[in-house]
Amino acid sequence: MDAAAKVTSKGQVTVPKAVRDALGIKEGDEVVFHVEGNRAILARTPDFLSLAGSVTVPASKRNVAWDDIIRKTRSTRATERR
């Protein structure tokens, strides 16, 4: 699908309805622009809060500081490589 839009004097662009519908973009959604050479790719960003609870966390890693988890993981991997 190709769709065109004009840039305003403030650098704003209205995302055409056909594009919003195709990407499921609604009012209040956030989008990201990824620039590749002389073109940009527009994508809807995921709602990270909707992912809460979708990944099981082992009991041994619950309520542990993230730095401690990284340190322990790196230590375990280093030991396994020997």
C-alpha positions in Angstrom: 0.0 0.0 0.0 1.2 3.5 -0.8 -0.2 6.6 0.8 0.9 10.2 0.6 0.7 13.0 3.1 2.0 16.6 3.3 4.4 18.0 5.9 3.2 21.1 7.6 5.3 24.2 8.3 5.8 22.7 11.9 7.1 19.4 10.5 3.9 17.6 11.3 2.3 14.8 9.2 -1.1 13.3 9.5 -1.0 9.6 9.1 -3.5 8.7 6.4 -6.6 6.8 7.6 -5.8 3.8 5.4 -2.4 3.5 7.0 -3.8 3.9 10.6 -6.3 1.2 9.9 -3.7 -1.2 8.4 -1.4 -0.7 11.4 -4.2 -0.6 14.0 -3.1 2.9 15.2 -5.6 4.6 17.4 -5.7 8.0 19.1 -3.1 8.1 21.9 -1.0 5.3 20.5 2.7 5.9 20.1 4.6 5.3 16.9 8.3 5.0 16.1 10.1 6.1 12.9 13.1 4.0 11.9 15.2 5.8 9.3 17.0 3.7 6.7 19.0 5.7 4.2 16.6 8.2 2.6 13.4 6.6 3.9 11.6 6.1 7.2 9.6 3.2 8.4 6.6 3.9 10.6 5.5 1.3 13.2 3.1 1.2 16.1 5.0 0.7 19.3 3.8 -2.2 21.5 2.0 -1.5 24.8 4.6 -3.1 27.1 2.2 -3.1 30.1 0.0 -5.5 28.2 2.9 -8.0 28.3 2.9 -8.1 32.1 2.5 -11.6 33.3 3.1 -13.2 29.9 6.6 -14.4 30.9 7.0 -16.8 33.7 9.8 -15.9 36.1 11.5 -18.7 38.1 10.9 -18.4 41.9 14.7 -18.1 42.4 14.7 -14.9 40.4 11.6 -13.1 41.8 12.2 -10.1 44.0 15.9 -10.1 43.2 17.7 -7.0 42.0 18.3 -7.0 38.2 22.1 -6.4 38.7 22.3 -9.5 40.9 20.5 -11.6 38.2 22.9 -10.4 35.5 25.9 -11.0 37.7 24.8 -14.5 38.5 23.9 -15.3 34.9 27.3 -14.2 33.6 29.1 -16.1 36.4 27.2 -19.3 35.5 27.9 -18.9 31.8 31.6 -18.3 32.4 31.8 -21.4 34.5 30.0 -23.5 31.8 32.5 -22.4 29.2 35.5 -23.7 31.0 
